[in-house]
Amino acid sequence: MSSVKRISPFPEFLAASVRRGFLAFMLLGCGGAAIVVSANANAGYALGAVVLGAIGASFAAERLVPYEPTWNRPLGDRLRDAMHALINEGSQLVSLWSLPFIVSAFAFRGVWPDRAPYTLQVIGATLIADFGITLGHLLSHRVAMLWRFHAVHHSVKRMYGFNGLLKHPLHQLFETVLATAPLVLLGLPIRVASAVVALTSIQLLLQHSNVNLRNRPIHHFARYQ
């Protein structure tokens, strides 16, 4: 009986390109686009398009080069995950709408480095916000009351991009307060806040995506950790 060569549903070079390029595309491509677009104070729809593009790219990559193919099969969780994403992203939009009023009430005047290059403002704000989110995540694994809300995020039975947006609304609020309180006191501008929200969404998609990444510098670093 002659052997039959299995034919890939798409060219191998395309699969290799996605494996090696997905990380850079999400961080530098989508993230960079979010920073550039958000520099315009009236870029709400364009910034939303960037995030939707990142979601689409994540879903496409998961099907082209999945880390675990079975995780691409729904387990009755599509509607639940979509509703969580809609509610949590909607709450972010409400937060952005109310930000100018909150900043005007609580910020220290003249502290925000608005003369610094815009990209540096966004990167600095993102690092501060990420520290708050990381602290909230750590506390949520150590404080029983917080864990009850955070457990929703860990209730998934498969790993894919939307898992990053699966959070209890109260836990989302808790992390948001920790992430933004220092920035509010510093006088965070609305356009920088918009960029931070978009970058956080892109980061969550990347962290939870079911993509078989190939990134030698990161793999090399990870071997020594």
N, C-alpha and C positions, 0 to 999 in steps of 0.2 A: 504493500500500500504506500503510495507516494505521500511524502510529507507536504502539508499545505502551509505556506507561509502566511502568517497572520498579517493582514494589512491594517495599518492604523487608520482611523476615520479621518485623520488630518495629517498633513506632512509632519515628519519628526522635527524638522528644523523649526516649524512654527511652535511645536510643543516646547522645544528647547529654548526658544526665544521668550516664551511666556514664563517659563520657570526662572530664567535668569533676569528677565526684565520687569516682572510684576512688582517687585519691591521698589525699584527705582521709579517705575511709572506711578505708583500710588503716592510715594513720598515726595518725589521731585516733580513729577508731572502734575498730578491732581493737587498735591499740596502747594506746589509753586503757583499753579493757576489760581488757587483759592487766595493766595496772598496778593497776586497781581490784581485780580478782579476786585477784591475787597478794598483796595486802595481808593476806589471810587465810592463815594458815600452813598450813591444811588444804585448800587450793584446787587440788590437783594435777589432778583430773579436770576441773574447770571451766576451768582454764588450758589444758589439752589441747583442750577444746572450742573455746576461742577461736582457737587455732592452726588446728584443723581447719576452723573457719568461715572463716578467712582464706584457706586453701587452696581451699576451695570457691568463695569469692568471686573469687579470682584466676582459677580455671578458667572460671567463668561469664563474667567480663568478657572473657577472651581470645576467647571464642566470640561474644560480642555485638559487640565492637568491636576486632577484631584489628588490630594494626599491620601484620602480614604474614599473610594468611589461610593461606598454604601451611605456615606454621610450626605450625599446629594439627593437621597430618596426621602421625600417628606414622611413624617411620622405623625400626621395630623396636627402639625404645629405651624403651618403656614399662616393661618388666620391669626393665631395668637401672637406670633412674632411680628406680623404686619401691624397689628393693633398696638403692640408695645412700641414699635418704631414710630408709628404715627403720633401716639400720645407723648412720648418722650421728646421727639423732635419738635412737636408742637409746643411743648413747654419751654423748649429752648428759644423758640421764636417769641413767645410771650415774654421771656426773660430779656431778650434783646430789645423788645419794644419798651419795656419798663426801665431799662438800664439808665437812660439819660436822667430820669427822675430820681433814681436811687443814687446815682453818682452826685447829682446836684445837692442831695440831702446829706450825704455822708463823706464825700471825698475831701481830702486836704487840698486846698487850692495850690496850683502851680507846682505840684510834685511830679506829675507825669512827664517823662522826657519826650515831649512832642517835637523837639527839634532833632531828635535822633532819626536816622534813616528808618523809613516805615518798616522794612523787612526786619530790622533789629527789634523794633517795638513789638512786632508780632511774635518773633521767636522768644523774646524775653517773657512776654505775657503767656505764651504757651507753656514755657518751662515752669512758671509759677503755678499756672492752673493744673498742670500735670502733677506737680508735687502735691497739691491739695487733693487731687483725685487719688493718687497713690496712697496718701495718708488715710483717706477715707476707706479705701479698699483694705488696708492693713487693719484698721480699727474694726471693720466689719467682719473680719475673720477672728477677732479676739474678744469682741463684746457681744454677748448673747443676744441682746435686744436688737442690735444692728444686724446681726447675722440672720435673724428672722426675715428681714426685708431683703438682704443681699442674697439669701438662698434662692430667690427667684432666678437670679442670673446663673446659678449653678445647677438649675433643675433640668437643663437641656439633655437630650439623649443623643445628639449629634452636634458636630462642630461645623458651622458655616458662618458666612459674613454677618448675617443679621443677628447672630448671638450677641454681638457687641452692643446692640441696641436694646437687648432684652433686659430690662431693669424694672424693679418696682418703682412707681412714680415717687414715693416718699424717699426711697434710697437715692433716686436721681436728684431729688431736691437736696438731700444731705450732701452729696458729693459736689453739687453745683455751688452750694454755699461755701464749702471748704475751698473750692477752686477759685471762686471769684471774690470772696471777701477782701483779701489783700489787694486785689486789682481795683476793686471799687474804691477803697480808701486812697489808692494812688491816683484815682481819676481816670480810669480806663475809658478811652474813646470808643464810640459805638462801632466804628469801622474795624478797629483792632479786635473788639469783642466778636464781631461777625466772623473774622478770619479764624479766631481761636475755636469757635464753635464748629466751623467747617473742618478745620484741621483735626479736631478731636473726633469728629464723626469718621473721617477718613482713616485715622489711626485705629479706631475701634474695628472698622471693617477689615483692615489689614491684619490686626492681631488675631482675629477670630476666623479668618477665611480658611476654607478647606482647599488650600493651594499647595502643591508640592514644590516649594521654592528651592532654588539652587543659587546660593550666594556665597561664594568661597571665602571672602573676608570674614563674614559673620560665622560661617561654619568653622573656620580656622580659629577664630576667637573663642567660640563656644567650647572647643575641645579642651581648652586650658582652664575652664571655669569649674 
